[in-house]
Amino acid sequence: MKYRRRLQHPGRESRHKRLAEALLLSFLSRYDRKGGLRLVRLWKQWPQIVGPEVAELAHPVGHKEGALLLAVEDSVAAQQLSYYAPELLARVNDFFGEEVFDKVRFELLDGRAPLDGNAAPRDRPDPEPRPAAAFTPPNVGGLVDRADPETAAGRCYLAYVRRFREAQAAAAADDANTRPDRASRRRK
């Protein structure tokens, strides 16, 4: 087995990695008929091309029929960035050195992963869902004797009262000890 000498210079490893990446891209670009590798360069360098402020709001998700598809978190950001669409197109086309895209379309992200791999961090994490508190309004059933079961409003009120009484009965059954005091825990 051949012994591989360890590189002594810390910058040399990254230089070799960049050189290998460039050689691989140049080799694969010969077989790239649709221009997908050029787009990979765009996705990787997105924040440097459009700036950090825009890159925080919009992420590339693809292209379709000459349109650059950008995903945004909300419609307000899409509206704001639509005013900068000509400038975004100019920057992206300048990056390629030719006119690749002729328009920009904004779409809501809706859980999709952007192609640049950098989803915008949210300002606040999603809140944990809280279980609904069992709230029983006071005086439930106070009008049962007045409700007419023949009318829609009366049937609705009786169903409303029944729902809360069943919930109270279920809660009481859960809280109650079903085993009598001093009863043996062994089965007979």
N, C-alpha and C positions, 0 to 999 in steps of 0.2 A: 504494500500500500504506500502510495506516495505521500510524503509529508508536505502539507501546505503551510507555507510560511505566513504567520500572522502579520497583518499590516500594522506598522508602527505609528502611522500618522492618522489621527482621527478624521480628518477631512477627506482622506483618500477614499475611504469606503463610500461616502456619499457621492464623491465624484465618479467612482466606478459605477455606482447604481444609476446615476443620471445618464452616463454614457451608454450603459446597457439599455436603458429605457429608450433613449433616442435612437439607438440602432434597431431595436425591436420595432419601434413605430415606423421608421423609414422602410424596414423590410415589409411590414404588414401593409403599408400604404400602397405598395404596388398592386396588391390584390383587393384593395378597397375601391369598388366601383361606385358605391353610393355616397361616399364622403363621410362615413360614420366616424372615422378616426379623427377627422378635423373637428367634429362636434364634441368628441371626448375631450380634446384640448380646450374647447370653449367651456365645457362643464367644469373642468378642473380649475380653470383660471377665471371663473365667473366673478368673484369679488374684486379681482384686480382690474377686470375690464370695465365693469359698470360702477365700481365704487362700493365701499362698505355699507353706505346708507341704503342704496337700492338693493344690494345683495341681501340685506337683512329682510327686506320686504318681499322680494320676488325671487323665485328659484326656477331654473329651467327644468321643464318636464318633457320636452320633446320638440318636434317640428312636424309640420304637415303642410304640404302644397305651398312651400315658400313662406310659411308663417312660423315664426318662433313662438312656441307655447311657453308661457311663464305662469307659474302657480303662485298665488298669493293667499295669505291667511284669511282675509276678509274683503268684502266688496269696497270698503272705504279705501283700502290700499290699492285696489285695482283701479278705482276712479282717479286717485291721485297720480298713479304711475302712467295712466293713459295719456296724460299731458306730456310726459317725457318719452313717449314711444318713438318719435322721430330721432331723438338724441340716442336712445338705446339702440335703435337700428343702425345709426351711423357708427357707434362705438363697436358693435358686434361685426359689422361688415368691414370696418377698418382693421379689426383684429385678423380677419381672414384675408384681407387684401383684395377682395372682390365682393360683389353684391351677391350674398348667399340668401338672405331673407329680404322680403319686400314689405312685410307687415309683422306686427306683434299682436298676439292674442293673449289675454289674461284669463285664467281660470282659477276657481277656488281650489285649494289644495285638498280638502276633504279627506285627509288621512293618507293620501298618496305620498310616496317617497320621491323627493326631487332627485334629478339625475346628478346634481353636484354633491349629493350625499350629506348636505348640511341643512337639515331642517332648522328653521328659525326657533331658537329657544323661546318658550312662552314666558311672559313676565311672571305668571303665577301658575302653580301646578293646579291640575284639575282637582276640585274639592271632592273629598270622599262622600259618597252618597250616604245620607243619614236615613236610618229607618224611620218610617212615618210613626209619629207618636200616636198612641191610642187615645184620641181625644173624644171625650163624650161631653156633648153640650149639657149644660145644666137644664133641668126640667124637661128631659126628653120623655115624651109620652104624656105630657100634661094635657094634650088636646085629643087623646085617643077617643074619649067618649063623645067628643063633638065631631070627629071626622066621619064623613059619610062614605062608606065603602063603595057606593054606587058611582061616585064621581072619580075622575082621573086624579084630581088633587088629593082626595081622601085616600085612594089606594096608594098613591105615592108617599103620603105621610105615614101610613101604616107600615109600608115597606121600610121606610127610613127608621122608624122606631124599632121594628123587628131586627134590623141590622145591628143597631147599637145594643139591644138586649141580648142578642146571640153572642156578640163580642164580649159583653160583660160576663155572660155565663161561661164562655170558654176560658176567659182569664181567671174566673173564680175556680174553675175545675183544675186549671194548671197550678194554681196556688195552693189548693187544698191538698192535704195529705190523704191519700186514698186508703192507706193502711191504718187500721184502728190502733190506738195507743196500746202498748204492751203486747202487740201481736207478734208472733214468732215470724222470723224471716225465712225459716226453713220451710220447704214444701213437705207436705205430708203425704 
